[in-house]
């Protein structure tokens, strides 16, 4: 399979190169109108077909690597380093992205898949899709050059072929890791598509905002994949690493978060371009920056520039990425300067109290957060280059800066829906803000009564204060969004005779993009409420022999014994703990310590035991034996509202699906309504104020 895989990558490179060169020549001939021996349209079509064939070639290479893993082909160096015979079949798939070469192959394969779908849809707009396909081919050429010459996944082992491999990193032997990396990559790679459309539209001076409408679905799907990937990574860190948290501002975590921030800003600001013809240059640079940040994230992970549990070892491919990013940036700057006259705004901001201004502030806050995280992530690299010593920026720095920014962003999330486009009267604004303000202060009172206070032991507590703000502002935002649903639904119910639930459904179906976006915002509120619970985390640690007890929150933990198990992949030791409350045994939890049998020697791995209820998580870690006393050590955490984070993500995904679905046809809506509607009801159905 090594020969087949290597040959497939060479063929894929040749096809991508032809796609790039032939596509560039064809588009140039079409733009200049110069006569040619071959029809430019025919040449462009051959380039498109080469791109489709390239997808099959790179997919064949990925299949060859997976096949080599499952057949234990230890003649291939990559298989020796990342798999072994005892590895369960489920995790053999993970070997594809567990190493640098395989992860780059996955990137190329996913990029080929996106390009394949794009080229099949070329009749939507032949010329724009030809530009986008050619730009994607250029990105694919870069990755295939690395795979063929700098980091080949099918290089053969020198000397005798070993009987077994070193095995998969124990951190990756968790069911979620079969899904999390591909999901994250789908988001990373997917932003190449809106980047290609934006750059292509600018190159060809594409009229109007049609390119945004064409790429809207691509961008939203990509954003959803990246969102799921980030939060699945958080859940993996929470369930596997055993430190009781889910986000440590790790450089590789930051690398995935930064393009999410700029991508989110892009999704908001393009509404201003569609609606008012504003922020055209801003939007182009937002998507350019998002693509470059995905490249930066890949560089940080693959080149070993930062220390992280997610990062690979030091590698020479960093130079390749730096050169490529420099070329991309130069092309973007040149194209923008050459075509900037095409990006003149059609309208200007009329009022600071308007939906346009809320989107603008939203963008500024998101970009400020991105810059802060970028600075903190790169600071160790910069300090080592300038001073010769690496100065690490830790979680306290990010929390001091990012948390207030996040809370202000949450505030803007609630303000935006309450403001109309252009300008409005103060009386109208005052009326819209009454219910959210009441909800805010009511939540403050409830939180204070429940003991959530901005001071602890007589001293000011920033964590408690931020949590109080998060809960109260979150309640106001939720109320503002809910009032938007109820206001429109009440009009429809009154005019059509439907019940409120049916009217809400019809309202959402008539403007799914708007109300799907509101659902996403509700999900964000739930996530932030879950994050705010971290200020009240509790933990206790101690040695526990048989029949010993440990108290945390409302629970009493009683150790009933320890047991061991063994299989071909690892040995394990369990702590058996009864969880009691009020003198009654509620359930048993079994935190585990594993020792994986790898070619490099046994490697320990913690398997956390978690019991979740809506109010909190009981989180137990078996840390092994105390070498001095021979007693087992148990660490217990009580983490409030963690399950809200995962619930909020599901709401965000659901809202994205709603926004992606086509809206109900106005004629169909009219046929379904049993009673005639007034102008007010018509406005509500059509989403006039969206």
KOLVEX-311994 format. One record per residue (C-alpha): x, y, z negated; residue in one letter. Coordinates in steps of 0.05 Angstrom, whole numbers, padded with zeros to 5 digits, always signed. Layout:
<nodes>
XYZA ...
</nodes>
This chain:
<nodes>
+00000+00000+00000X +00059+00047-00009X +00072+00048+00065X -00001+00057+00082X -00008+00113+00031X +00054+00150+00054X +00033+00144+00126X -00036+00170+00110X -00006+00231+00076X +00038+00245+00137X -00022+00239+00183X -00062+00285+00137X -00006+00336+00140X -00003+00333+00216X -00079+00342+00222X -00080+00399+00172X -00023+00434+00209X -00059+00426+00275X -00123+00452+00243X -00085+00513+00219X -00046+00528+00283X -00102+00512+00333X -00153+00548+00291X -00109+00610+00286X -00095+00611+00361X -00168+00601+00378X -00192+00656+00332X -00138+00703+00358X -00160+00690+00430X -00233+00701+00412X -00216+00766+00376X -00174+00795+00433X -00214+00766+00490X -00150+00745+00527X -00158+00693+00582X -00130+00625+00567X -00122+00558+00601X -00166+00525+00549X -00231+00552+00523X -00220+00585+00454X -00286+00555+00430X -00263+00486+00452X -00196+00496+00417X -00231+00518+00354X -00275+00457+00356X -00215+00411+00362X -00186+00446+00301X -00250+00434+00263X -00249+00360+00282X -00177+00355+00260X -00198+00381+00192X -00252+00328+00188X -00203+00274+00207X -00154+00301+00155X -00206+00290+00101X -00208+00215+00118X -00132+00212+00119X -00122+00243+00050X -00180+00201+00023X -00145+00139+00049X -00082+00160+00012X -00120+00169-00053X -00153+00101-00043X -00085+00070-00032X -00059+00097-00099X -00121+00073-00137X -00115+00005-00103X -00042+00001-00124X -00063+00015-00196X -00116-00039-00197X -00070-00090-00164X -00013-00074-00211X +00035-00056-00154X +00096-00041-00196X +00139-00030-00135X +00113+00041-00136X +00146+00086-00188X +00082+00124-00204X +00045+00059-00221X +00101+00037-00268X +00100+00104-00304X +00024+00110-00312X -00006+00041-00316X +00004-00030-00342X -00030-00097-00337X -00068-00091-00403X -00099-00024-00384X -00176-00031-00382X -00207-00023-00313X -00244+00041-00332X -00178+00076-00348X -00143+00052-00286X -00181+00107-00249X -00151+00157-00298X -00081+00138-00274X -00096+00176-00210X -00093+00243-00247X -00051+00224-00307X +00014+00243-00273X +00038+00302-00232X +00039+00267-00164X -00029+00235-00173X -00062+00298-00197X -00036+00336-00137X -00063+00281-00092X -00131+00288-00127X -00128+00363-00113X -00114+00351-00039X -00169+00299-00036X -00221+00344-00067X -00199+00402-00023X -00208+00356+00037X -00277+00338+00012X -00298+00411+00006X -00269+00425+00075X -00306+00365+00103X -00373+00390+00078X -00357+00461+00102X -00339+00438+00172X -00402+00395+00178X -00443+00458+00164X -00406+00501+00215X -00468+00516+00256X -00493+00561+00199X -00446+00614+00227X -00395+00585+00275X -00344+00642+00274X -00344+00654+00199X -00339+00580+00185X -00282+00575+00234X -00244+00629+00196X -00259+00595+00129X -00239+00526+00155X -00173+00553+00181X -00156+00586+00115X -00174+00522+00077X -00127+00485+00125X -00071+00532+00105X -00082+00515+00031X -00085+00441+00048X -00020+00445+00087X +00014+00472+00024X -00009+00415-00020X +00007+00363+00032X +00077+00391+00041X +00088+00381-00034X +00059+00311-00032X +00102+00291+00026X +00168+00323+00007X +00170+00349-00065X +00125+00302-00106X +00110+00239-00065X +00063+00193-00103X +00085+00130-00064X +00160+00132-00077X +00187+00062-00089X +00224+00041-00152X +00299+00031-00146X +00327-00037-00166X +00287-00096-00193X +00212-00090-00195X +00189-00094-00268X +00137-00144-00291X +00096-00091-00326X +00088-00015-00329X +00096+00036-00384X +00020+00045-00391X -00027+00104-00392X -00018+00161-00442X -00062+00142-00502X -00092+00211-00503X -00124+00195-00436X -00153+00129-00459X -00220+00158-00477X -00284+00151-00435X -00293+00226-00427X -00224+00231-00394X -00250+00191-00335X -00297+00248-00320X -00265+00312-00349X -00204+00320-00303X -00243+00309-00238X -00297+00357-00262X -00245+00410-00278X -00211+00399-00212X -00277+00405-00175X -00282+00475-00206X -00209+00493-00193X -00208+00469-00121X -00278+00493-00106X -00259+00566-00114X -00216+00557-00052X -00281+00558-00011X -00309+00627-00031X -00237+00653-00026X -00233+00627+00045X -00300+00658+00063X -00282+00725+00031X -00214+00729+00065X -00244+00706+00132X -00301+00755+00128X -00252+00812+00115X -00206+00790+00172X -00263+00790+00222X -00298+00852+00193X -00360+00811+00181X -00421+00856+00182X -00465+00863+00121X -00468+00818+00060X -00487+00754+00095X -00421+00721+00076X -00440+00729+00003X -00507+00696+00014X -00472+00639+00051X -00421+00628-00004X -00469+00639-00063X -00485+00565-00069X -00411+00545-00062X -00392+00594-00117X -00447+00574-00165X -00434+00499-00157X -00359+00511-00166X -00372+00554-00228X -00417+00499-00257X -00364+00446-00246X -00311+00490-00279X -00358+00504-00337X -00371+00430-00348X -00297+00415-00342X -00277+00466-00394X -00329+00444-00445X -00315+00370-00433X -00242+00386-00447X -00265+00420-00512X -00304+00359-00531X -00245+00314-00515X -00199+00356-00559X -00251+00354-00614X -00262+00278-00611X -00191+00255-00596X -00137+00301-00623X -00162+00296-00695X -00148+00367-00719X -00221+00384-00731X -00228+00438-00677X -00245+00443-00603X -00207+00504-00578X -00137+00522-00599X -00119+00574-00546X -00072+00524-00515X -00038+00552-00452X -00070+00501-00407X -00138+00514-00439X -00127+00587-00424X -00107+00571-00353X -00175+00540-00340X -00212+00595-00377X -00183+00654-00338X -00211+00636-00269X -00277+00621-00304X -00278+00693-00330X -00263+00725-00262X -00311+00677-00227X -00366+00696-00276X -00351+00770-00262X -00356+00756-00187X -00424+00722-00194X -00451+00783-00230X -00420+00838-00188X -00440+00809-00121X -00512+00824-00140X -00494+00898-00137X -00465+00889-00067X -00527+00851-00043X -00576+00899-00075X -00541+00966-00069X -00482+00957-00023X -00434+00974-00080X -00368+00945-00106X -00347+00913-00040X -00272+00921-00052X -00281+00900-00124X -00316+00836-00105X -00264+00818-00053X -00208+00825-00104X -00247+00788-00157X -00250+00726-00113X -00178+00735-00090X -00157+00739-00164X -00199+00678-00182X -00164+00636-00129X -00095+00660-00150X -00111+00645-00223X -00129+00573-00203X -00061+00568-00170X -00029+00598-00233X -00064+00547-00276X -00040+00491-00232X +00031+00520-00235X +00030+00524-00311X +00005+00452-00318X +00046+00419-00264X +00113+00456-00270X +00121+00447-00345X +00129+00522-00357X +00089+00520-00421X +00087+00473-00480X +00020+00438-00483X -00011+00370-00497X -00042+00377-00428X +00020+00397-00389X +00068+00354-00350X +00144+00353-00356X +00191+00404-00326X +00187+00400-00250X +00217+00432-00188X +00150+00444-00155X +00142+00509-00193X +00183+00544-00139X +00135+00518-00086X +00076+00547-00123X +00109+00614-00136X +00127+00621-00062X +00057+00601-00040X +00024+00649-00089X +00070+00704-00063X +00049+00690+00009X -00025+00688-00010X -00020+00754-00047X +00017+00786+00011X -00036+00763+00060X -00091+00788+00015X -00059+00856+00006X -00043+00864+00080X -00113+00844+00102X -00146+00889+00051X -00104+00950+00070X -00115+00936+00144X -00191+00927+00138X -00207+00970+00077X -00249+01017+00119X -00298+00961+00127X -00310+00959+00052X -00336+01029+00041X -00391+01031-00011X -00461+01051+00011X -00486+01078-00056X -00457+01105-00120X -00474+01095-00193X -00534+01140-00207X -00539+01131-00282X -00500+01101-00339X -00566+01073-00365X -00582+01025-00309X -00572+00953-00289X -00514+00973-00244X -00477+01002-00303X -00490+00940-00345X -00460+00897-00290X -00400+00944-00285X -00388+00942-00360X -00397+00866-00358X -00343+00861-00305X -00295+00907-00344X -00304+00866-00407X -00293+00800-00372X -00230+00826-00337X -00204+00855-00403X -00212+00787-00435X -00177+00754-00376X -00119+00803-00380X -00110+00792-00455X -00110+00717-00446X -00063+00722-00386X -00015+00765-00426X -00015+00719-00486X -00005+00657-00441X +00053+00686-00402X +00086+00722-00460X +00128+00662-00482X +00155+00655-00411X +00168+00730-00405X +00202+00734-00473X +00247+00675-00457X +00267+00707-00391X +00280+00776-00421X +00308+00759-00491X +00331+00687-00483X +00283+00663-00538X +00213+00638-00528X +00163+00676-00572X +00098+00638-00577X +00031+00674-00583X -00016+00636-00629X -00090+00631-00641X -00093+00691-00690X -00073+00739-00634X -00128+00713-00587X -00180+00712-00642X -00166+00784-00663X -00174+00809-00592X -00219+00759-00556X -00273+00752-00609X -00294+00826-00610X -00292+00826-00534X -00336+00764-00532X -00387+00795-00579X -00391+00858-00537X -00401+00815-00476X -00458+00779-00513X -00489+00847-00526X -00486+00865-00452X -00518+00798-00435X -00580+00821-00471X -00579+00894-00448X -00575+00878-00373X -00644+00847-00365X -00677+00905-00402X -00650+00958-00354X -00679+00971-00285X -00639+00986-00223X -00618+01059-00211X -00644+01106-00265X -00703+01102-00313X -00736+01142-00367X -00715+01139-00440X -00786+01122-00460X -00786+01060-00416X -00719+01037-00444X -00743+01049-00515X -00804+01005-00503X -00762+00948-00476X -00714+00949-00535X -00765+00947-00591X -00772+00871-00597X -00697+00856-00591X -00680+00908-00644X -00731+00879-00691X -00703+00809-00679X -00632+00834-00692X -00648+00865-00760X -00693+00807-00781X -00635+00759-00767X -00587+00803-00806X -00634+00800-00866X -00644+00724-00860X -00568+00712-00853X -00552+00756-00914X -00605+00719-00954X -00575+00652-00932X -00506+00673-00956X -00475+00693-00889X -00442+00757-00914X -00383+00798-00888X -00346+00788-00953X -00320+00727-00989X -00295+00725-01061X -00300+00801-01065X -00257+00812-01002X -00277+00828-00931X -00280+00767-00887X -00272+00780-00812X -00297+00710-00795X -00361+00719-00835X -00372+00789-00806X -00363+00764-00735X -00410+00706-00748X -00463+00753-00776X -00456+00797-00714X -00459+00736-00668X -00522+00708-00700X -00558+00775-00701X -00538+00799-00632X -00552+00729-00605X -00623+00732-00634X -00633+00800-00600X -00608+00774-00533X -00652+00712-00538X -00712+00756-00554X -00696+00803-00496X -00693+00745-00446X -00755+00711-00475X -00793+00776-00469X -00774+00780-00395X -00805+00711-00385X -00867+00727-00425X -00878+00795-00395X -00879+00769-00324X -00917+00706-00343X -00971+00746-00379X -00985+00788-00317X -00991+00726-00274X -01035+00690-00325X -01081+00750-00330X -01088+00759-00256X -01092+00686-00234X -01127+00653-00292X -01069+00605-00305X -01046+00586-00375X -00982+00617-00400X -00939+00555-00389X -00963+00547-00317X -00953+00622-00305X -00882+00618-00331X -00867+00560-00284X -00896+00598-00225X -00856+00660-00245X -00792+00620-00247X -00806+00585-00181X -00818+00652-00147X -00749+00679-00166X -00707+00620-00187X -00641+00656-00180X -00662+00710-00230X -00695+00665-00282X -00644+00609-00273X -00593+00662-00291X -00633+00679-00353X -00631+00606-00374X -00555+00607-00365X -00553+00668-00411X -00595+00631-00463X -00545+00575-00459X -00489+00625-00472X -00526+00650-00533X -00532+00579-00561X -00458+00566-00547X -00436+00629-00583X -00481+00612-00642X -00446+00545-00645X -00378+00578-00642X -00398+00626-00697X -00409+00567-00743X -00333+00555-00745X -00326+00611-00797X -00360+00564-00848X -00320+00501-00834X -00299+00461-00896X -00248+00406-00903X -00218+00362-00956X -00160+00313-00954X -00137+00260-01001X -00115+00189-01013X -00172+00138-01017X -00164+00067-01042X -00221+00017-01044X -00281+00045-01085X -00250+00115-01088X -00296+00174-01074X -00290+00241-01037X -00340+00297-01039X -00354+00347-00982X -00416+00389-00975X -00478+00348-00990X -00442+00282-00978X -00403+00233-01020X -00355+00187-00984X -00341+00119-01015X -00285+00075-00989X -00308+00003-00983X -00246-00026-00951X -00201-00029-00891X -00198-00076-00832X -00152-00090-00773X -00161-00111-00701X -00116-00125-00642X -00120-00133-00567X -00073-00132-00508X -00074-00056-00503X -00068-00035-00576X -00071-00054-00650X -00120-00017-00693X -00135-00005-00767X -00202+00020-00792X -00224+00054-00856X -00294+00033-00877X -00330+00091-00911X -00401+00093-00937X -00433+00162-00932X -00479+00176-00990X -00527+00232-01008X -00569+00235-01071X -00542+00167-01093X -00566+00132-01030X -00523+00104-00974X -00542+00138-00909X -00495+00106-00860X -00424+00080-00852X -00367+00114-00814X -00303+00080-00789X -00247+00128-00771X -00191+00090-00736X -00116+00091-00725X -00089+00057-00663X -00019+00036-00640X -00017+00029-00565X +00031-00022-00534X +00068+00018-00481X +00132+00005-00444X +00166+00060-00482X +00146+00031-00550X +00084+00033-00594X +00050+00101-00595X +00000+00120-00650X -00068+00150-00634X -00123+00175-00679X -00196+00157-00664X -00242+00205-00701X -00309+00185-00730X -00363+00238-00720X -00434+00240-00745X -00474+00298-00715X -00539+00330-00738X -00567+00397-00714X -00539+00434-00774X -00468+00406-00776X -00418+00351-00759X -00387+00305-00810X -00318+00292-00781X -00271+00240-00810X -00198+00226-00794X -00158+00166-00817X -00088+00193-00820X -00053+00128-00838X -00016+00106-00900X +00023+00151-00947X +00094+00122-00942X +00108+00141-01015X +00047+00111-01049X +00022+00061-00997X -00048+00092-01002X -00090+00109-00940X -00102+00183-00927X -00171+00208-00905X -00186+00278-00881X -00259+00300-00878X -00288+00361-00844X -00358+00391-00847X -00365+00434-00784X -00430+00473-00779X -00468+00481-00713X -00418+00445-00669X -00474+00407-00633X -00502+00474-00612X -00442+00484-00568X -00456+00421-00528X -00531+00436-00526X -00516+00506-00500X -00473+00477-00444X -00530+00432-00422X -00577+00492-00420X -00525+00530-00378X -00521+00472-00329X -00597+00467-00326X -00602+00542-00312X -00551+00535-00256X -00592+00480-00223X -00654+00524-00229X -00617+00582-00197X -00592+00538-00140X -00661+00511-00123X -00698+00548-00067X -00751+00596-00090X -00825+00583-00077X -00849+00611-00010X -00893+00673-00021X -00947+00644+00024X -00948+00579-00016X -00953+00619-00080X -01012+00657-00053X -01048+00593-00033X -01039+00564-00102X -01066+00625-00138X -01143+00618-00149X -01156+00691-00160X -01136+00754-00122X -01077+00791-00151X -01066+00864-00163X -01004+00902-00142X -00975+00891-00211X -00982+00816-00207X -00952+00817-00137X -00892+00854-00163X -00883+00803-00219X -00887+00745-00170X -00837+00775-00122X -00788+00794-00177X -00788+00867-00155X -00745+00888-00214X -00694+00832-00209X 
</nodes>
